[in-house]
Amino acid sequence: MHIDFVEIANFRKLINVRIGLSKEKTVFVGANNSGKSSAMLALRYFLVERERKNISFNDFSLTHWPAINAMGESWTEAKAAGEEIPASNWHAVVPFIDV
């Protein structure tokens, strides 16, 4: 089986990226701080089962932290008021990889 491409979103600096994979070799080239290591780590989380348990809050994209904090605050306020916890837009902020 050959994977032609992967899409990574909401993972560290990678908001939405599509990476084409060669049948022979794929080389990541880019400036410092461009997301090469983040892409490799996302692939490791997907491909190496024991790595999956290592995902942490720091793997969520920094740009989404305000939205995540707002969701948490709305949950806290709802719980304190005895209300039902509101539905959240998690799919917009949760890291994912698609093959």
C-alpha positions in Angstrom: 0.0 0.0 0.0 1.2 3.5 -0.8 -0.1 6.7 0.8 -0.2 9.4 -1.8 -0.7 12.3 0.6 -1.6 13.3 4.1 -3.5 16.2 5.4 -2.7 17.6 8.8 -4.8 20.3 10.5 -4.8 22.1 13.9 -1.5 20.5 14.9 1.0 22.9 16.4 1.9 25.4 13.7 0.1 23.4 11.0 -3.3 24.9 10.6 -4.1 23.1 7.4 -1.5 21.4 5.3 -1.4 18.8 2.6 1.8 16.8 2.0 2.3 14.7 -1.1 4.4 11.6 -0.6 6.7 10.1 -3.2 6.7 6.3 -3.8 10.5 6.3 -3.2 11.5 9.1 -0.8 10.0 12.3 0.6 12.2 15.1 1.9 10.9 18.0 4.0 12.7 21.2 3.2 11.8 24.6 4.7 12.9 27.5 6.7 13.4 27.2 10.5 10.1 27.2 12.4 8.1 26.3 9.3 6.6 23.1 10.7 8.8 20.3 9.3 9.3 18.7 12.8 5.6 19.2 13.6 4.6 17.3 10.4 7.0 14.5 11.2 5.6 14.3 14.8 2.0 14.2 13.5 3.0 11.3 11.2 4.7 9.5 14.1 1.5 9.9 16.3 -0.5 8.4 13.4 1.9 5.6 12.4 3.5 4.5 15.7 0.9 3.2 18.2 2.9 3.8 21.3 3.4 7.5 20.3 -0.4 8.2 20.3 -0.6 8.4 24.0 2.0 11.2 24.0 -0.3 13.8 22.4 -0.7 16.8 24.7 -2.4 20.1 25.0 0.7 21.7 23.5 0.0 19.9 20.3 -3.1 22.0 19.8 -2.5 24.9 17.5 -1.7 28.1 19.5 -4.0 30.1 17.4 -7.0 28.1 18.7 -6.2 28.4 22.4 -8.5 31.4 22.9 -11.4 29.4 21.4 -10.5 26.4 23.6 -10.4 28.7 26.7 -13.7 30.3 25.7 -15.3 26.8 25.5 -13.9 25.9 28.9 -15.2 29.1 30.4 -18.7 28.5 29.0 -18.7 25.0 30.4 -17.7 26.3 33.8 -20.3 29.0 33.8 -23.0 26.5 32.7 -22.1 24.0 35.4 -22.1 26.7 38.1 -25.5 27.9 37.0 -26.8 24.3 37.0 -27.4 24.4 33.2 -26.6 21.9 30.5 -23.1 22.2 29.2 -23.3 23.8 25.8 -22.3 22.0 22.6 -18.8 23.0 21.3 -17.2 23.4 18.0 -14.4 20.9 18.7 -13.9 19.9 15.1 -12.6 23.4 14.3 -9.8 23.2 16.9 -8.9 19.5 17.5 -5.7 18.3 15.8 -6.3 15.7 13.1 -4.5 13.8 10.3 -6.3 12.5 7.2 -4.6 9.9 4.9 
